[in-house]
């Protein structure tokens, strides 16, 4: 019988934290619905894995330019208001997509444009959200809190693609994007009920170049605070090469496994089910030591799963590979996120978490990489090359960084 850790029980008894979890769960569901719908719509329009990768890769660009800005704004002016405005921007992108599809006006480049708009909202939202979690949760409970939030995240990962596949089959893609807008609305209502903790305000008067100065301060803090620099670089590398599988999933669903849109949704749902089970385990037991080694070992299992999926022509085997990849992804994410949160002080927390947001959101570039290599060399080759470049980078980082090994 599953017995909850006292830290988990204490977190779940906090009404503020519960409200934040539910609000974030709705947002996570919307993200995964939008990602799956984007992939299906653009593949249906172009029949090109490269275009799937381009649209997904476009989402990474705003994170490179706006996440650190979001961190500075979060540190200076608070977390919640920035989160509310960012969610509105995300909803605007989804509503625009729905209108274009319903009126048969959508063309391929529109998908890039609306993806960029939604990603700007995500880039501003992420640092504020993760900093707010670290503000309201004590340091020794962060691993459990991240596990609980991962349950919400993985529920969206599991249900989002399945909902998308069903709705596209019976109603159309525009309905999916309208449902995303509705979900964002209810998430916003819940978010307004969360009270942001009082923070020590910076008493110095802002200068003309305060924003740029504080961005530089954040980068200097990361450079001088082991293991943040190594951690940021290796998360970028593992996301860049580990995400190639998502760009080829529509091709496998349509042309290789021949399971269509419903099967495509099932593939995402099975992956999400694995994530959910892994997240429940982490929320109950946490990860309290050797975070870097957890990250490395889970990366090895992920790479093996990609190769198995790439060469499989069996539906059960392919779904099984996706399930195990989902299962080990949550320990990886929780270990990485906890290391970032524990390495930051309160006044730098938004900027430190902006580095996490930048690093973790390079995964759309992995879609672009995977789509391009699959288009030029083949699906199996793309996944093998991606696996060969992912985990070895993490191993090198552990060898070179004593601080990272101790994280």
Buried (B, 14 or more C-beta within 10 A) or exposed (E): EEEBBEBBEBBBEBEEBBBBBBBBBBBBBBBBBBBBBBBBBBBEBBEBBBBBBBBBBBBBBBBBEBBBBBBBBBBBEBBBEBBBBBBEBBBBBBBBBBBBBBEEEBEBEBBBBBBBBBBBBBBBBBBBBBBBBBBBBEEEBBBBBBBBBBBBBBBBBBBBBBBBBBBBEEEEBBBBBBBBBEBBEBBBEBBEEBEBEEBEEEEEEEEEEBBEEBBBBBBEBBEEBBBBBBBBBBBBBBBBBBBBBBBBBBBBBBEBBEBEBBBBBBBBBBBBBBBBBBBBBBBBBBBEEBBBBBBBBBBBBBBBBBBBBBEBEEBEEBBBBBBBBBBBBBBBBBBBBBBBBBBBEEBBBBBBBBBBBBBBBBBBBBBBBBBBBBBEEEBBEBBBBBBEBBBBBBEEBBEEBEBBBEB
